[in-house]
Amino acid sequence: REDGSPPPVDLAHEKRVGDFVRGLIRAGRVTAAHDCSDGGLAVALAEMAMASGIGATVTLPPGAAPLPALFGEDQGRYVLTASQAAVAALRAEAEKAGVSMISLGLTGGPDLTLGSLISMSVAKLREAHENWFPAFLAGTS
């Protein structure tokens, strides 16, 4: 599908966001980080949940259209996890750095829940992810 030119890239903003996220990672201030460039937020969350075995409950920002919010591959979008105690300080630092930051939800539990749209067991998600290709090759999918 073609809808015209891709959105413009603000390289100065990209650098600012990248530097900010990289600094948090290097300082050990976040417990996990993933970019949203390949599949969007939903794919990043699913990959993080499968890698860690930890679920999450995420709420989309008010008024956000689900498809662009969950699958948009916009530049400079990252998912970071941190302790709840660290969030206020991270938000203040992000604002000072000129980087927008929103809290999407909490990690924990056996399921990945994306608002009221879907909730799936992380174990089932991992099983589907790891087993589809062998099943496809065997002709059983």
Disulfide bonds with the S-S distance in Angstrom:
none
